[in-house]
């Protein structure tokens, strides 16, 4: 029982720490870290802002991005 509680507590703290690390990163950082894992990153001017929204939704699923990560990346690409 104590082991289960300790494991839940550790996972909770780790999840909060990971989420704080994402919050501290810019859209440009997240874009470079996540998109370049699988392919060359396109120029932000490659797609229109509306197209980046669609690409963001698609890639969120494929790259297992959080909503916050997707929003930051798409916002960066639309600038």
C-alpha positions in Angstrom: 0.0 0.0 0.0 2.8 2.4 0.9 4.6 1.5 -2.3 1.5 2.3 -4.4 1.1 5.7 -2.6 4.8 6.5 -3.1 4.6 5.6 -6.8 1.5 7.8 -7.3 3.2 10.6 -5.5 6.4 10.3 -7.6 4.5 10.2 -10.9 2.5 13.3 -9.8 5.6 15.3 -9.1 7.3 14.1 -12.3 4.2 15.0 -14.3 4.2 18.5 -12.8 7.9 19.0 -13.4 7.6 17.9 -17.1 4.7 20.3 -17.6 6.7 23.1 -16.0 9.5 22.3 -18.4 7.1 22.6 -21.4 5.7 25.9 -20.0 9.2 27.4 -19.9 9.9 26.6 -23.6 9.1 28.8 -26.5 7.2 27.7 -29.6 10.5 27.9 -31.5 12.2 25.6 -29.1 9.4 23.1 -29.1 9.2 23.2 -32.9 12.9 22.4 -33.2 12.8 19.7 -30.6 9.7 17.9 -31.8 9.4 18.3 -35.5 13.1 17.6 -36.4 12.9 14.2 -34.7 11.1 12.8 -37.7 11.6 15.1 -40.7 13.2 18.3 -41.9 11.2 21.2 -40.6 9.5 23.4 -43.2 9.9 27.1 -43.2 7.1 29.0 -41.4 6.2 30.6 -44.7 5.5 27.2 -46.3 1.9 27.2 -45.1 -0.8 29.9 -44.4 -1.9 30.4 -40.8 -5.0 28.4 -41.4 -3.0 25.5 -42.9 -0.6 25.6 -39.9 -3.7 25.1 -37.6 -4.5 21.9 -39.6 -0.9 20.7 -39.7 -0.7 21.3 -35.9 -3.8 19.2 -35.2 -2.5 16.4 -37.4 1.0 16.5 -36.0 -0.2 16.7 -32.4 -1.6 13.2 -32.9 1.4 11.8 -34.7 4.1 13.3 -32.4 2.1 12.9 -29.2 2.2 16.6 -28.4 0.1 18.2 -25.6 -2.4 20.9 -26.4 0.0 23.5 -24.9 2.9 22.3 -27.1 0.8 22.3 -30.2 -0.5 25.8 -29.4 2.9 27.2 -28.8 4.4 25.6 -32.0 1.5 26.7 -34.2 1.6 30.3 -32.7 5.3 30.5 -33.5 4.7 29.2 -37.1 1.9 31.7 -37.7 4.0 34.8 -36.7 
